[in-house]
Amino acid sequence: MADILIVDDEPSIREFLEVLLTKHGHQARSAESLAETRAALATSVPDLVITDFRLGRESGLDVVREVRALSLPPEVIVVTAYGTPASAVEAMRQGAYDYVTKPFDNDELLLLVERAIEKRSLRAENRRLRTTALTSGVFVGQSPAMQQVWAIVQKVAPTRATVLITGESGTGKEVVARAIHLESPRAAHPFLPVNCGALAEGVLESELFGHVKGAFTGATSDRQGILVAAGEGTVLLDEVGELPLGTQVKLLRVLQERKVKPVGSSREVPFNARIVAATNRNLEAEVRAGRFREDLLFRLNVITIEVPPLRHRREDIAELAGFFLERIAIELSRPRLSLSPEAIEALRGYTFPGNVRQMQNIIERAATLSDSDELALSTLPPLVLGTPVPLEAEPDLSLPNGFSLERHLDTIERQYLHEALRRSGGAKTKAAELLGLSFRSFRYRLAKHGLPPE
C-alpha cells in the first residue's frame, strides 16, 4: 500500500481519484492548492504525488518543484489537458516521473502509479544501502590513505572499467566494491557478490555461468548464472585468488567475449554486468607460483584499489571506535556509552591483525561486558592490552613404543577441525577463518579425516 497525495482544484476529480486509488489498495489524500500541498508535505511525505497541470491560477509545475526539493522526494505524475504536449515535456524537465493526458484511461493511470511507486521504493532502498555501505566503518576517518581510496572510488564508479580490490582480511573490500556500485549509474540494478573460495569448482561455474536442465545430477531445470542475472548491475568476484585454474581459463574467455556459456549448453549468452574482483592474496606472487593465470590478472586489474590495513591508518582508530560504539549503543539501548581515555590509547597502540572487522568485534565485546557507561581498560581483551594469553600446561613429549608422529598430528588436526566447527556453529567459512585456512583447504581436510562436508 502506498501513500498518494492528489493535487487538483476540481473536487470531482479529487474524489474520483481517491476512490479509484483506495479501491486498489492505496491510501489517498488530497489538496486543492499549492498552499495545501505544502501543508500536506509538512505533515508526512507521500510515496507519490498526482497533480493537475493547472490549479486555478496556480501551476502544477510549482507542485513538481516543491516536491522535488525534498530530501527523499516522492515521484510525481502530472495530469495535463489533451493537446498540450509542451506542458508535459516541461513537467518532465522539472523532474516529474511521467504524465497522463485528459481524459485518461484508468488502467493506464494505475499502471503508471505502480511503476512510479516501484521506482521510488528502489531509490529508497538504494539510499539505505548506500548509507550502510559508506558508514560501515571502512570510510570513517580522515586519514590520507582512506581519502585516496575514496577518491579512486569516485573516479572509477561512473566508468565500465574492471576493478581489482586488494587488502588484508577484514579491511572492508566488499564495502569498497558496494561503494563503487552505489556511486555508479548502475546503482538501481543488483549488486551480486559471489565467494569464489566457498564453492566447489563445478558448483562455482554453475553459479557464475548458469546451467541447462540435465547438465549434471540435480539440474532439474535451466538456471541463469549470476553474471547474466545481474543485468546492468555489478558482480563482485570475492576471494578471486581462490579460483581453480580450470575456472580461471573459462572466466578469462568470458571477460574477453562478454558472453557466458551455461554448463551443459553449446549456446553463448551475452551479459552486461560490471565485474569487480577482490582478494587478500598477492596475485603477482600467485602468478609466479603457477597458481594464478597472468593473462587473467591483466584482465582483472585494469584499475587496482588497495585498501590499507587499520595499522596504517592509526589516526582513524579513535573515530572508528566511537562510530562502532555509537551503533552498538543504539542496539543495546544504552545511549550514554563512551570509551575511557585509557581504553582509546590502548586501541591506538594495538596492531589490529583483523583490521576494521576485528575493531567492531572488540568494541561490541567491551560494550556488552561493561557494567558502566564508560568502557574501562579492563573491558578490552588481553591481546589489545598486551597481556600474554596464558599457555596451557606443557604437553607430554614422551615417545612411547609404537609412537607415530603422523597419526598424532592427524588426531590433533581432527580435534581442531571439530572445535572450529563447534565455535562457528557449523558455518564452514567461519570455521576455516578461525583456523587460518582457505575454504578449499578446510574442505580438503574435512574429507581427509572422513568428516561430513555438511
N, C-alpha and C positions, 0 to 999 in steps of 0.2 A: 504494500500500500504506500502510495506517495502523497505528500502534502503539496497541493497545487493551488496557486493563487490566480484567480481570474480577474483581469482588469478590463472593464468595459463600462461605458457610460449609459448603456441601454439595459434597463432592469430585466427585460425579457431574455436577452442573450445571456446575461449572468445566471439567471435562474435555469435556463435550458442547459448550459454547460455544467452547472453544479449537479443537476440531476443526472446528466449523461456520465460524468466522471465518477460520481458516487455509486451509480449503478454498476460500474466496472471496478469497484473496489478501492477507489481513491478517496482521500479526504480533501474536499474542495471548500475554499473560502473565497470571498470576492472583495473588490474595491472598485469605486467608480471614478476615481480621480488620482492624480499624481500624489496629492497630499495623503489620501487614504492608503495609497500603495506604500508610501514611506512609513506610515504608522504600522501597517501590517508587517513590513520587513523588520521594523524595530522590535516587534513582539517575538517573531520567530522567522527564520529564513526558510522558505519553502524549497521543495525539490525542483519545482518547475513553475514558471510564470507564463500564463497565456494572456496576451494583451492585444486589444484592438489598436490598429494604427492611428485611428482618430478618436480622441477622447474629448468630444466637445471642442473647446478652444485649445485644448492641450494635445500633445503628440505622444503616441506610443513609443517614439524614439527616446523620449525623456525617461520612460519607464525602463527601456533597454539599458540606457546609460546608468541609471540609478542601480539597477540590479547587477550589472557587470562590474560595478565599483566595489562590490562586497568582497571579502577576503576569500570565501569559497562560494562563488556565485552560482545560483541555480541557472539552468538553461531557460531560454526564453523563446516561445513560439509567438510570432506576430500574425494576427488575423488582419488581412488587408482586403479592401474592396476590389471586386473584379475589374480588371482593366487598368490597374495601377502597378505594373511590374517594377517601375522605378523606385517606388516606396519600399517594396520588398527587398530590392537589391541594397538600398541604403540601410535597411534594418539589419541585413546580414553583415554589412560592413561595420556596423556598430557593435556586433557581437551576438546577434540573435542566432539561435540554433537553426531555425528554419521558419518558413511562413506557410500559411494556408489562405486561399482566396475565398471570399464570399460569393455565392452560397457554398459552404464547404460540405464535403461528404463526411458523415460521422465516422465511418470506418477508417477513412484516410486520416482524420484528425487523431483518432485513438492510436493508430499505428505510429504516428509522429510523436505522440505523447510517450508511448512505451520506449521508443528509440532515444528520445531526449532524456528520459529518466535513467535509462541504462548508461548513457554517456556520462551523466553527472555522477552516478554511482561509481563508475570506473575511475573518474577523476578523483573522487574522494578516497578510493582505495589506493590509488597511486600516491596521493599525498601522504596517506598513512604509512605506506611502505617506504616512501622517501624519508619521512621523519624518522622511522625506525632505523633505516639504513644509515642515515647521516648522523644519527645521535646514539649509535650503539656503542660509542666509546672510541672507535677507531679514529674518527676525525676530531675528537675533543682535544683541545690544547692548541698552543700557538708555536710549537717547535718548527724550525725551518724544514726539518725532514718531512713532516706531515703536510706542511704548507706546499711543499714541492709535489708531493703525491696528489694533493687536491688540485693543484694547477694542471697537472698532466691529465687527471680525470676529466676536467672541464674542457681541455683541448681535444681529447680523443673521443669524448662522448658523442658529438654530432657526426662523426665520421663512420665509415664502414670498416675501418681498419681492424684486423685481428689483434687482440691484446693478450700478452702473457704477463700474469701477475705472479711474482715470486716473493718468498719470505718464509720465515720460520713458522711452525705451527702456532696457532693462537694469535697471530698478528692481525688477523681480520681480512684475509684475502677475499673471502666471499663477500664481505661487506663492500670492499672496493669494487668488486665486479657488479654488485647490485647498484652502487652509486653510478657507475658508467651507464648502466641500463636506464636508470631513473632520470639521469640528466640528458638522455638522448631522445631523438624523435620516436624511438621505439617504446617509450615508457608505457604507452597504453596497451602494449602487447605483452605476452607472457615472458617471464624470466624463469628458465628451467635449468636448475643445476643437476649434474649427474656425477656421482663419485666414481671415478674410473678405477679406484683401488678396492672398492667394496663389492664388486660383482665379478663372477667368473667370466672368462673370455667370451663364451658363447652367449651368455645372458647379456653381457655388456653390448655386444654387437646388435643383438635384437633390440635392446633398449635405445641405442643410438640410431640405428638404421631401419628398424621395424622388421617384420617378418610376414610371410604369407601363410595361409592355412596349410597345415601338413608339412611345414618346413622341418619340424622336429617333433618329438613326442611331447604332447601337451599343447601344441599350436593348433587350437581348435577353430581359430578364425584369423583373418588378417589383422595385423596391428600396425598402426602408424608409429614410426620412430620419433624420438624427441626432436631430432633436427627438423623434421617436417612439421611436427605438431606445434613447434614454437612459432610457426608462421613468420611474421615480420619482427618477432621478438628476439631474445638473446638466449643462447645456450652457454652455460658455464661448464667446461670440462675440468672439474676439480680433481686434484691429485693426478694430473695428466702424466706425470712421470712414472706412474704405476701401470701404464698401458702395456699389454703384451706386445711383442714385436709384430705378431701377425695382425693385430688390430691396428697397429701404427701404420702398416702398409696401406690398409684399407682406408684409414682416416685421411692419409695424405692424398690419396686419389679423390676422396670425397671433397676435400678442401680445394683441390685444384679444379675439379669439374663442376663444383657446386651442385652435385647430384648424388643421391644415395641409391644403393641397390638393396632392397629389403632381403633379409635372409631367406633363401629358397626361391627367390624371384630372378628372372633374367631382365626385368624391366627397370630402368633407372627413373627416379623421381626427383625433380628439381626441388631445392629448398632455398629459402630467402633469409633464414635466421643469421644473426651475427654470432660469431664464435669468440668467446673469451676463455682462456685457459689459465689454470692456477696450479702451482706446485711448490712444495717446500724442499724439493731436491735441486741440486746443481745440475741442470740438464747438460751443460757442456761437459762436465765430468762423466755423466751417464753416457754421452756420445763416445767419449774416449774409451769407456769401459765396454762399449758394444751393446749397451742395454737400451739405447735410445737412438732413433734414426736422425742423422744430421739434417737431411732434407726436410723432415717433419719439423725439426726445431726451427729451421729457417722460415718455414711457412707459418709457424705459430707466433714467433716473436717479432712481428712487424713493429709493434710498439711494446716495450717492456716497462712494467711498473714494479719497482722493488719496494715492498712495504717494510719499513725499518722495524727491528725488534724494539721492545719497550726500553731496554737498557741504553739504546741510542737516542732516546727522546726523554731523558730524565726530567727535563723541565716541564713535561706534561703530567708527571706522576701525581702531584697533589691535586690538580684539576680533575684528572681521571678518577681518582679515589673519591673526590667529592661528588662527581657525576654519578658513579655507581651507588654511592651511599644514598644519594637523593632518591634514586629509583627504588632501592630496596626499602628505604624508609616508608615510601608510599605503600608498597606491598605489605609491610609489617604494621601499617597504621601507627608508626612512631615518627611523626614529623620533626621531632627535636634532635634526632640522631646527628652526632658530629664526631670527628676524629680528633683525638688529643694531639697537641703539637709533637709529643714524643712518638706517637704512632705514625704520624706523617713523615717524620725524619727517618724512622725505621724503614718505611716503604721506599723512600728516596734512596736509601742505601742498599736495597735489595736488587739482585740481578734479573729477577723475573724470567726464568727459563721458559715458562709457559705463556709469557707475554700478556696481552690485554685480557685474554680469556682467564688466565690464572689470577690476574688482578681482580677481576669481577668475582671469582670464587672466594678469594681471600676476604674481600670486603663483605660478601654475603655471610661468610662464616663468622666474622667478627660481629656483625650486626645481630646475628641470630643468637650468639652465645653471650653477648653483653647484657648484664642486668642494669647497666647505667646508660643514660642517653649519650654520654661521652665515651667513645670507644677507646679504652686504655691500651697501653702497650701489651698488656697480658692477653688481650683478645686475639692478637695476631699469632699465627702458627710459629712453631720453633724455628723453622727454616728461615723465615723473614727476620727473626731476631738474632740469627747467627748462633742459635743454641744447637749443639750437635744432638742428633737423634740417638737415643740410647741404643747400643748394639745388643743383639741377642747374645746369649751365652756362647762362648767359644765352642764350635762344633766338635764332635768326636771325630778325630782324624786317624783313629786306629784302622789298620788294614787287616781284617780277618781273612782267614783262608777262603779262597774262592771269591774274593772281592773283585767286582767288575766296575771300573770307573764309568764305562759307557752305560751300564744298567743303572748305576747310582744316579748319574746325571739325568737319565731318562725319567727316573722316578721323581726327581726334584722338578724337572720341567713340567711333568704332568700335574704335579701339585700346584705349580704356579698358574698353569692354564685354568685349572679348576677354580683357584682363588680369584683370578681376574674375572672369570665369568660370573662368579658369585657376587663380586663387588659391583659389577656393571649390570647386574640384574639380567644377565643373559644376552646383553647387547654386544655382539661380537666386535663391532667397530670400536666401541669404547674399551672393551677388554684388550684389544690389540694396542690401543693408545697407552693403556696402563702398563703394558709390558714393553713399550718402546718398539713395537713391531709394525710392519706394514700389514694391511689386512690380508694380503695374499700369503705372506709368510705365516700369519696366525692360522689361516685356514689349512696350510700345509702341515703345521704342527698338530693341529686337531686330528687331521687324517692319519698322520704318522702314529699317533697314540691310540687310534681307533675310537676317538671321541666323536659323538654325533655332530654333524655340521649344524644342526638346528637344536 
